[in-house]
Amino acid sequence: MAKGSEKNTKNKALHTKLLNRKKAKLQEEKAAKALRLKTLVTKMNQQKNSSETNAD
């Protein structure tokens, strides 16, 4: 009996590609969120510092 081609290798490759793409997207979103929070915190700290110096 002749052995046919292996099953699901194409589907597995596509699935892995999609999962890798999804993981990369989640990492980018996480990094973007962290950056936004960091800029917001620095902005709030600057406003807090400027209001404290004006009050003195």
N, C-alpha and C positions, 0 to 999 in steps of 0.2 A: 504494500500500500504506500502510495506517495503521500508524503506529509505536506499539507497545505501551509500557507503563510501563517505566521503567528497571529493569534486573535488580539484584537483591541489595542495593538501597538499604536495605531494612529490616534485612536480616541484617548489613550493614556497620555500621549504626547500633547494633544490639544488641551486636555484637562490640566496637566501640569503647567502648561503655558498660561492658561487662564488663572490658575491659582497664584502663580508667581506675579502676574499682573495685578491681581487683587491685593496681594500682600504689599507690593510696592506702592499701590495707591493708598492703602491704609497708613503706611509709614510716612508718605508725603503729607497726608492730612494731619497726622499726629504732629509732625514737625512744624507745619504751618500753624496749627493751633497753639503750640508752645511758643512760637515766635510772636504770634498776636498777643498772647498773654504777657509775654516778657515786655513787649513794647507798651502795653497798657499799664503794667505795673510801674515801669520807669516813668511814664507820663504822669501817673497819679503821684508818684514820689516827688517829681519835680513840682507839681502843683502844690503838694503839701509843704514842701520846703519853701516855696515862694510865698505861700500864705503865712507861714510861721515867721519869715523874715519881715514881712510887711506888718505883722501884728506887733512885733517888738519895737 
